[in-house]
Amino acid sequence: MSISRVEEAAAEGLLQTRASDIHDRRYLNAPLIVGSVMIIMLVLASFIGPALIPWEPERVDPLAALQPPSASHIFGTDSNGLDIFVRSLQAPRIDLSIAAAGVTLGLLLGVVIGVAAGFARGLIGEFVMRLADLIQAFPLLILAIAIVALTGNKLSNVIWALAFVNTPIFLRLIRSRVLTIRELRYIEAATALGNTRRRLIFKHVMPNALGPVIVQFGISMGYAILILAGLAFLGVGVQVPTPEWGSMILIGASDITTGQWWTAIFPGIMLAAAVFAFNLFSEGIERAREISR
């Protein structure tokens, strides 16, 4: 065999190996698979679980207060006699819906303002970024508490508080992408061909700038769930007896010292599982993006 044929065979083998590695990496995107399955299970359990279990999530039963985990009460009951298992399953209905609404609203606002700031030059862009820096200088939970306290303890205000603390995150992310993309040659070519700014944004800039935003959405969902639970734990936002992980931990926190550990531990585990699921989902999306490049 000649040297050229040896080189061709080696190159072909190398390409096949790389193709096989890419296929394996796509197939073995464990974070995306596990995270997606966990999120789907949480959502399905929140709607199917309470319907299959005879205990009502908001029915107070003083005679069944502080019962340990058993066959009838899998996670036990709290000081009000509320079944912790049913409430833990139903909590994602309000936790995930409020978190998703707040983060989505923050994403939309951040993308719109970020694109505008990315194309704006001079004082306008600088003013927007300094305002974002000012907002991000405060701890997210403290800022959310202040917003809800000033606007009123309503779920709609909690959603707006989550949107407010998430908007600067998406704003900075999308602006940095826009600043990079708008200097590329194909953008210059599209501009030279007479494309309007609106067409440049929606056809050329946005499709190439939204990848990191999707990854950040999953991360922000995890933080939003934690902020929502923190608000409820501090008595702000979702109120008892509405099933919510933070308020359940608040009810059970004082019982741990007297030996009733299940009242706060199980809701805490469910909360941690939800945050872990969205972090895995984000990592899986980022891995998928790296493979597709």
Backbone torsions as a table, in degrees:
resi	resn	phi	psi	omega
1	MET	NA	133.5	-178.9
2	SER	-72.3	166.0	-178.9
3	ILE	-64.1	-38.2	-179.0
4	SER	-64.2	-39.8	178.9
5	ARG	-67.9	-36.2	176.8
6	VAL	-62.6	-44.1	178.8
7	GLU	-64.0	-40.4	178.6
8	GLU	-64.0	-41.3	179.3
9	ALA	-65.5	-40.3	179.0
10	ALA	-65.3	-41.8	178.7
11	ALA	-64.2	-41.7	178.7
12	GLU	-63.4	-41.2	177.7
13	GLY	-64.4	-37.8	178.9
14	LEU	-65.5	-42.0	178.4
15	LEU	-63.9	-40.8	178.4
16	GLN	-64.4	-39.2	178.9
17	THR	-64.0	-43.4	179.0
18	ARG	-64.9	-41.5	178.3
19	ALA	-62.9	-39.1	178.1
20	SER	-66.3	-39.3	179.1
21	ASP	-63.9	-42.5	179.4
22	ILE	-64.0	-41.1	179.0
23	HIS	-63.4	-42.5	179.6
24	ASP	-65.1	-40.5	-179.5
25	ARG	-65.7	-37.3	176.7
26	ARG	-66.2	-41.2	-176.5
27	TYR	-71.1	-32.3	-174.6
28	LEU	-102.4	37.5	175.7
29	ASN	-78.9	71.4	-173.6
30	ALA	-60.0	-43.3	-179.2
31	PRO	-58.5	-41.6	-179.6
32	LEU	-66.4	-42.1	-178.6
33	ILE	-66.4	-50.8	-177.1
34	VAL	-65.2	-44.2	179.7
35	GLY	-62.1	-43.7	179.4
36	SER	-63.9	-43.0	-179.8
37	VAL	-63.2	-41.9	-179.9
38	MET	-64.5	-41.6	179.6
39	ILE	-65.4	-43.9	178.9
40	ILE	-62.8	-40.9	179.5
41	MET	-64.8	-39.7	177.9
42	LEU	-62.2	-44.1	-178.8
43	VAL	-66.4	-47.1	-179.3
44	LEU	-63.9	-42.4	-179.6
45	ALA	-63.8	-32.5	-179.1
46	SER	-67.7	-24.6	179.9
47	PHE	-101.8	-36.0	-176.3
48	ILE	-87.0	-41.9	-175.1
49	GLY	-55.8	-55.7	-179.0
50	PRO	-60.3	-27.3	179.9
51	ALA	-73.6	-23.7	-178.1
52	LEU	-93.4	-12.4	-177.0
53	ILE	-107.5	135.0	-173.0
54	PRO	-69.5	-15.7	-175.3
55	TRP	-82.3	134.3	177.0
56	GLU	-84.5	135.8	-174.1
57	PRO	-65.9	-22.2	-177.5
58	GLU	-115.4	15.0	180.0
59	ARG	-89.6	116.1	-179.7
60	VAL	-82.2	131.9	179.0
61	ASP	-134.8	90.0	-176.8
62	PRO	-58.9	-28.6	-179.1
63	LEU	-70.9	-19.3	-179.5
64	ALA	-106.4	20.8	-175.8
65	ALA	-68.1	140.4	173.5
66	LEU	54.0	40.9	173.3
67	GLN	-82.2	135.5	-179.6
68	PRO	-70.6	167.1	177.9
69	PRO	-55.4	134.4	-177.8
70	SER	-153.2	-175.6	179.4
71	ALA	-66.6	-35.3	-179.1
72	SER	-81.1	-33.7	177.1
73	HIS	-126.8	96.9	-170.8
74	ILE	-61.0	-41.6	178.5
75	PHE	-101.0	7.5	-177.7
76	GLY	81.4	-170.7	178.0
77	THR	-127.1	161.7	179.9
78	ASP	-96.8	-168.8	-175.5
79	SER	-68.1	-15.9	177.2
80	ASN	-97.8	1.6	-177.7
81	GLY	80.4	13.1	178.8
82	LEU	-79.2	137.1	-179.5
83	ASP	-73.7	118.1	-174.0
84	ILE	-71.6	-34.2	-178.1
85	PHE	-64.5	-48.7	-179.9
86	VAL	-63.1	-42.5	-179.2
87	ARG	-67.6	-37.3	177.7
88	SER	-65.5	-34.9	178.8
89	LEU	-73.0	-37.1	-176.4
90	GLN	-82.9	-18.1	-177.6
91	ALA	-56.7	-37.0	179.8
92	PRO	-59.8	-21.7	178.2
93	ARG	-56.3	-46.7	-177.3
94	ILE	-90.4	-36.3	-179.5
95	ASP	-63.6	-51.6	-176.8
96	LEU	-70.4	-36.9	-178.3
97	SER	-68.1	-44.4	179.1
98	ILE	-67.2	-43.2	179.2
99	ALA	-62.2	-45.0	-179.8
100	ALA	-63.6	-41.2	179.2
101	ALA	-64.1	-45.3	-178.8
102	GLY	-66.3	-44.4	-178.8
103	VAL	-68.8	-39.7	178.8
104	THR	-63.5	-43.0	177.4
105	LEU	-63.3	-41.8	176.5
106	GLY	-63.4	-37.0	177.7
107	LEU	-63.3	-48.0	-178.6
108	LEU	-61.7	-46.2	178.8
109	LEU	-64.2	-42.2	-179.0
110	GLY	-64.9	-39.6	179.9
111	VAL	-67.0	-45.9	-179.1
112	VAL	-62.4	-49.9	-178.4
113	ILE	-69.1	-37.4	-179.3
114	GLY	-64.9	-41.1	177.1
115	VAL	-65.0	-43.2	178.5
116	ALA	-62.1	-42.8	179.3
117	ALA	-68.9	-31.0	179.0
118	GLY	-69.3	-33.5	179.1
119	PHE	-90.5	-19.7	178.7
120	ALA	-77.7	143.2	178.9
121	ARG	-118.7	152.6	175.3
122	GLY	87.4	-141.6	-170.4
123	LEU	-67.4	-32.4	-177.1
124	ILE	-63.7	-50.0	179.1
125	GLY	-62.0	-41.0	179.6
126	GLU	-66.7	-39.4	179.4
127	PHE	-63.1	-43.1	180.0
128	VAL	-62.1	-42.7	-177.5
129	MET	-71.2	-36.4	177.7
130	ARG	-68.7	-34.5	175.4
131	LEU	-65.7	-39.9	176.6
132	ALA	-64.5	-39.8	177.1
133	ASP	-62.0	-39.6	-179.9
134	LEU	-64.1	-42.1	179.7
135	ILE	-65.8	-42.6	-176.9
136	GLN	-76.1	-7.6	177.4
137	ALA	-71.8	-19.5	-179.7
138	PHE	-94.6	144.8	172.9
139	PRO	-58.4	137.9	-173.3
140	LEU	-60.1	-43.4	-177.7
141	LEU	-65.8	-43.1	179.4
142	ILE	-63.2	-41.2	179.8
143	LEU	-65.4	-41.2	178.8
144	ALA	-64.7	-41.2	177.5
145	ILE	-61.0	-43.6	-179.0
146	ALA	-63.7	-40.5	-179.1
147	ILE	-65.5	-46.5	-179.2
148	VAL	-65.9	-38.3	179.7
149	ALA	-65.0	-36.0	-178.5
150	LEU	-79.0	-35.0	-174.6
151	THR	-94.3	-17.2	-179.4
152	GLY	115.6	145.3	-174.7
153	ASN	-83.2	74.3	177.1
154	LYS	-125.1	153.2	-179.0
155	LEU	-64.4	-34.6	177.9
156	SER	-63.3	-36.5	177.8
157	ASN	-71.6	-31.6	174.8
158	VAL	-64.2	-41.0	177.6
159	ILE	-61.7	-45.0	178.8
160	TRP	-65.8	-34.1	176.8
161	ALA	-64.9	-43.3	177.1
162	LEU	-63.3	-40.0	178.2
163	ALA	-63.8	-40.5	-177.4
164	PHE	-63.9	-42.4	-177.5
165	VAL	-77.5	-19.6	-179.5
166	ASN	-93.4	-22.7	-178.0
167	THR	-57.1	-46.8	179.8
168	PRO	-61.1	-31.1	-180.0
169	ILE	-64.1	-50.9	179.4
170	PHE	-70.2	-32.9	178.6
171	LEU	-60.0	-50.7	-178.7
172	ARG	-64.2	-39.4	-178.0
173	LEU	-66.2	-48.3	-177.4
174	ILE	-70.6	-34.6	178.9
175	ARG	-65.3	-41.9	178.8
176	SER	-62.3	-37.3	177.6
177	ARG	-68.9	-40.8	-179.9
178	VAL	-64.7	-41.7	179.2
179	LEU	-60.8	-34.8	179.1
180	THR	-75.7	-45.3	-173.8
181	ILE	-69.9	-37.5	-174.5
182	ARG	-67.9	-15.2	178.0
183	GLU	-92.3	-2.5	-179.5
184	LEU	-73.5	157.8	-173.6
185	ARG	-68.8	-33.9	-178.4
186	TYR	-68.7	-25.7	174.1
187	ILE	-70.9	-40.8	176.7
188	GLU	-62.9	-39.9	179.0
189	ALA	-66.0	-42.7	178.9
190	ALA	-64.0	-36.4	177.5
191	THR	-67.4	-40.9	179.3
192	ALA	-65.1	-28.1	179.1
193	LEU	-79.3	-1.9	174.9
194	GLY	96.9	13.4	178.1
195	ASN	-67.1	137.7	176.7
196	THR	-72.8	164.1	179.6
197	ARG	-62.6	-37.7	178.2
198	ARG	-61.8	-42.9	179.2
199	ARG	-67.2	-38.0	177.3
200	LEU	-61.6	-42.6	-176.5
201	ILE	-66.5	-51.4	-171.3
202	PHE	-80.9	-26.7	-177.3
203	LYS	-99.6	-32.6	-173.1
204	HIS	-113.0	-37.6	-174.6
205	VAL	-87.4	-54.4	-174.1
206	MET	-58.6	-46.6	-180.0
207	PRO	-58.3	-28.5	-179.0
208	ASN	-95.3	-4.5	-177.3
209	ALA	-107.9	-12.9	-172.2
210	LEU	-87.1	-9.8	-179.2
211	GLY	-56.3	-56.7	178.2
212	PRO	-62.4	-27.2	179.6
213	VAL	-66.0	-38.7	178.9
214	ILE	-64.1	-41.3	177.2
215	VAL	-62.5	-44.7	-179.3
216	GLN	-65.4	-28.6	179.7
217	PHE	-59.4	-45.4	179.1
218	GLY	-64.2	-41.2	178.0
219	ILE	-63.7	-43.3	179.9
220	SER	-65.9	-31.8	176.6
221	MET	-62.1	-43.0	177.8
222	GLY	-61.1	-45.1	178.4
223	TYR	-65.9	-37.7	-179.5
224	ALA	-64.1	-39.4	177.6
225	ILE	-63.6	-40.9	177.7
226	LEU	-65.7	-41.7	178.9
227	ILE	-64.1	-42.6	179.2
228	LEU	-62.1	-43.0	177.4
229	ALA	-65.6	-38.3	177.6
230	GLY	-64.3	-39.6	177.1
231	LEU	-62.9	-45.9	179.9
232	ALA	-65.0	-37.3	179.0
233	PHE	-63.2	-32.4	179.9
234	LEU	-89.4	5.8	178.0
235	GLY	85.3	13.9	-180.0
236	VAL	-115.3	144.0	178.2
237	GLY	93.3	-126.9	-177.4
238	VAL	-67.6	131.2	-175.3
239	GLN	-108.3	152.5	174.0
240	VAL	-65.6	139.9	11.8
241	PRO	-98.3	16.3	178.8
242	THR	-58.9	129.7	-178.6
243	PRO	-63.5	117.2	178.4
244	GLU	-155.9	135.8	-172.0
245	TRP	-60.3	-42.7	-178.8
246	GLY	-63.8	-43.8	179.4
247	SER	-69.1	-31.3	176.6
248	MET	-67.2	-40.0	177.0
249	ILE	-65.7	-37.0	177.6
250	LEU	-61.2	-45.0	-179.9
251	ILE	-63.3	-39.7	-174.4
252	GLY	-89.9	-7.2	-176.4
253	ALA	-60.2	-41.1	-177.8
254	SER	-75.0	-16.7	-178.5
255	ASP	-82.4	-18.7	-177.5
256	ILE	-62.5	-38.6	-177.7
257	THR	-66.5	-21.4	179.0
258	THR	-101.1	9.6	173.5
259	GLY	100.2	-6.2	178.9
260	GLN	-89.8	69.0	-173.9
261	TRP	-66.9	-27.5	-173.5
262	TRP	-67.6	-22.3	-175.2
263	THR	-66.5	-26.1	179.6
264	ALA	-115.4	-26.7	-175.5
265	ILE	-67.1	-47.6	-176.0
266	PHE	-66.2	-44.7	173.7
267	PRO	-61.0	-36.1	177.5
268	GLY	-64.3	-39.0	177.5
269	ILE	-64.4	-42.5	178.5
270	MET	-64.2	-40.0	177.5
271	LEU	-62.9	-46.2	179.3
272	ALA	-63.2	-38.5	179.6
273	ALA	-63.8	-39.8	179.8
274	ALA	-65.3	-45.7	179.1
275	VAL	-64.1	-41.9	178.8
276	PHE	-61.7	-39.8	-179.3
277	ALA	-62.7	-44.7	-179.2
278	PHE	-70.9	-32.2	175.1
279	ASN	-66.9	-41.2	175.4
280	LEU	-62.5	-43.2	179.9
281	PHE	-59.2	-44.1	179.5
282	SER	-64.4	-42.7	178.1
283	GLU	-62.8	-39.2	178.5
284	GLY	-65.9	-39.8	177.6
285	ILE	-64.0	-42.4	178.1
286	GLU	-63.6	-40.0	178.2
287	ARG	-65.4	-40.2	177.6
288	ALA	-63.3	-38.3	178.1
289	ARG	-66.0	-39.7	178.3
290	GLU	-64.6	-38.0	-179.7
291	ILE	-68.9	-37.5	-176.1
292	SER	-76.5	-10.4	-179.4
293	ARG	-72.5	NA	NA
